[in-house]
């Protein structure tokens, strides 16, 4: 997949199929692939699509279809952006500091043993057993 021959279509109707998008962009040039991403939990389309063409001239022609009607909605056509190597939007400074994927960390004042009466039995403490 060459990012130079890909376009990104925003505001695609949720009922649109890959065949309909292929017919809509067919006048621009030969289409290799149409991809409509779906939400993995609900199975519904996300409202955008990627169209891969065989050459760069087709992408320039497809850009002319920006802000045209497709299934009653104005479709937004942009060239697919290329990700910059080494630039990630994850690992940002989040609440509580750099978590590096560890998720939520409670404050130091939180203790799961707070309010528990400890019973010493055979030299060990059992924090989950309340004394009578």
C-alpha positions as CSV (number, residue, x, y, z in Angstrom):
1,X,0.0,0.0,0.0
2,X,1.6,3.2,-1.2
3,X,0.4,6.3,0.8
4,X,0.8,8.5,-2.3
5,X,-1.9,6.6,-4.1
6,X,-4.4,6.6,-1.2
7,X,-7.2,9.1,-0.5
8,X,-9.1,9.5,2.7
9,X,-12.8,10.1,2.5
10,X,-14.6,11.7,5.5
11,X,-18.3,12.0,6.2
12,X,-19.1,8.9,4.2
13,X,-22.7,7.8,4.7
14,X,-22.9,4.9,7.2
15,X,-24.9,2.8,4.8
16,X,-22.4,3.1,2.0
17,X,-20.8,0.0,0.6
18,X,-17.3,-0.5,-0.9
19,X,-19.0,-1.2,-4.3
20,X,-20.8,2.1,-4.2
21,X,-17.7,4.0,-3.3
22,X,-15.8,2.2,-6.1
23,X,-18.5,3.2,-8.6
24,X,-18.4,6.8,-7.4
25,X,-14.6,7.2,-7.7
26,X,-14.4,5.0,-10.9
27,X,-14.3,8.0,-13.1
28,X,-11.0,9.1,-11.5
29,X,-9.0,6.0,-12.5
30,X,-8.3,2.4,-11.8
31,X,-9.1,1.5,-8.1
32,X,-7.1,-1.2,-6.4
33,X,-8.9,-1.3,-3.1
34,X,-11.7,0.3,-1.1
35,X,-11.5,0.0,2.7
36,X,-14.3,1.0,5.1
37,X,-13.2,0.7,8.8
38,X,-15.8,-0.7,11.2
39,X,-16.1,-0.3,15.0
40,X,-15.0,-3.7,16.4
41,X,-17.5,-3.6,19.3
42,X,-20.7,-2.5,17.5
43,X,-19.9,-3.6,14.0
44,X,-21.1,-0.2,12.6
45,X,-19.0,1.7,10.0
46,X,-16.9,4.6,11.4
47,X,-18.0,7.1,8.7
48,X,-14.8,7.3,6.6
49,X,-13.1,5.3,4.0
50,X,-9.8,4.7,2.2
51,X,-9.6,4.4,-1.5
52,X,-6.4,3.1,-3.1
53,X,-5.7,4.0,-6.7
54,X,-3.1,2.6,-9.1
55,X,-1.4,5.9,-9.9
56,X,-0.9,9.5,-8.6
57,X,-2.9,11.1,-11.4
58,X,-6.0,9.3,-10.2
59,X,-5.5,10.8,-6.7
60,X,-5.3,14.3,-8.2
61,X,-8.5,13.7,-10.1
62,X,-10.3,12.3,-7.0
63,X,-9.4,15.4,-5.1
64,X,-11.7,17.3,-7.5
65,X,-14.6,15.3,-5.9
66,X,-14.1,17.1,-2.6
67,X,-17.3,18.6,-1.2
68,X,-19.5,16.8,-3.6
69,X,-22.7,14.9,-2.8
70,X,-22.5,11.1,-2.2
71,X,-25.7,9.4,-1.0
72,X,-27.1,12.8,0.1
73,X,-24.0,13.9,2.2
74,X,-21.1,16.2,1.3
75,X,-18.1,13.9,1.2
76,X,-14.7,15.3,2.2
77,X,-11.8,13.9,0.1
78,X,-8.2,14.4,1.3
79,X,-4.9,12.7,0.5
80,X,-4.1,10.1,3.1
81,X,-1.5,11.6,5.6
82,X,1.7,9.8,6.1
83,X,2.7,9.0,9.7
84,X,5.9,10.5,10.8
85,X,8.4,7.8,12.0
86,X,9.1,8.1,15.7
87,X,6.2,10.4,16.5
88,X,3.6,8.8,18.6
89,X,0.6,10.4,20.3
90,X,0.6,7.8,23.1
91,X,3.0,8.1,26.0
92,X,1.9,11.6,26.7
93,X,2.0,13.2,30.1
94,X,-1.2,12.0,31.6
95,X,-2.8,12.7,35.0
96,X,-0.6,11.1,37.6
97,X,2.6,11.2,35.5
98,X,4.1,9.0,32.8
99,X,2.2,5.8,33.2
100,X,3.6,3.9,30.3
101,X,0.5,1.7,29.9
102,X,0.1,0.9,33.6
103,X,-3.3,2.5,33.7
104,X,-4.7,4.2,36.7
105,X,-2.5,4.5,39.8
106,X,-4.2,5.4,43.0
107,X,-2.7,8.1,45.2
108,X,-0.2,7.3,48.0
109,X,-2.9,8.0,50.6
110,X,-5.1,5.1,49.4
111,X,-4.5,1.9,51.2
112,X,-6.6,-1.3,50.6
113,X,-5.8,-2.3,54.2
114,X,-7.2,1.0,55.7
115,X,-9.8,0.2,58.3
116,X,-9.0,-3.5,58.6
117,X,-8.1,-5.0,62.0
118,X,-5.1,-7.2,61.7
119,X,-5.1,-10.6,63.5
120,X,-1.7,-12.1,64.2
121,X,-1.8,-15.9,63.8
122,X,1.3,-18.0,63.7
123,X,3.4,-14.9,63.2
124,X,1.5,-13.7,60.1
125,X,-1.1,-11.0,59.7
126,X,-4.4,-11.6,58.0
127,X,-5.8,-8.2,56.9
128,X,-9.0,-9.5,55.4
129,X,-10.3,-11.1,58.6
130,X,-12.0,-8.7,61.0
131,X,-11.5,-9.3,64.7
132,X,-14.6,-10.0,66.8
